[in-house]
Amino acid sequence: MLTDTAGSLAWRVVERFYRARRVFSSVHDRYEQIVQSYVEKFDLPREEIRLAPRELVELLSTQDLEKLRDHYLMPLKQACHRLFRTEV
């Protein structure tokens, strides 16, 4: 049976971190684009814009956030726990 070494687990943590960061950046960039469109639409600084609940919901995609959590952050968390909470 193959077992993970500390080195292979460390690389798995690094790999999963950067995958999660890439997906997070995509979600964040989309959010920033939508906010920027409201800045241009209302011609106000972003700190002064007050959106209706319906518009607020459109800022973030719950499906994208769930995918980030389930497919990228949870595997990262599991790899971190295997590396840092157990002896290899």
N, C-alpha and C positions, 0 to 999 in steps of 0.2 A: 504494500500500500504506500502510495506517495504521500509525503507530509510536506506542509509548507515550512520553509525556513524563515527566519526573521528577515533575511534579505529579500526573499520573494514576496513576503507579506508587505514589506516596506514599499517595494515597487508597485504592488497592487494598490496600496493606499495612494501613492503619487499618481498613478494612472487614473484612478477613480476620482481623485480630487480634480484633476484637470478636465476630465470629461464633464463632471458636474459643473465646474466653473464655466465651461464653454456653453452649456445649456442655459445656465443662469444668465450669462451675458446676453444670450439671445432673447430671453424673456425680458430682461432689463432694457435692452435696446428697443424692443417693441413698446414697452411702457413709456420710455422717453420720447419716442416718436409721437405717440398719442398725446402725451402732455404738451409737446411742442406744437402740435396742431391746435390745441386749445389756446396756447399762448398767442399764436398767430390769429386765431379766430376772434378772441376777445381783446387782443392788443393790450394785454396786461402782463405784468410779471407773474411767473408761476405761483409765487407765494400768495398772491392776491386773488387767484382764481378760486371760485367756489362752485363746485359741480353738483348737479342734482344726483340723487342716488342711482338713477339709471346710467348716467354718464360715468359715475365712479365704478360701477360694476364692469364697464367696458375697458377700464384701464388695465386689468390683469385677466388673463385667461385661466380659469380654474383648471381646465384640462392640462394646460402647459405646466401649471404649478404642481398638479398631481403627478404628472409624468416626471418632473424634476425630483420630487420627493421619492416616488416609488422606484424609479429606474436608475437614479443617479445618487441621491443622498443616502438612501437606506443601504445600498451596497457599500458606499463609502463608510458609513457608520459601522457596518458589520466588519469590514476589513480593519478598521481602526480598533475595534474591540478585540478582534483576534490578535492583532499585533501588540496592543498595549495592555490588555487585561488578562492575557494568558502567557504562560511561559512556553517558548518554542525551543 
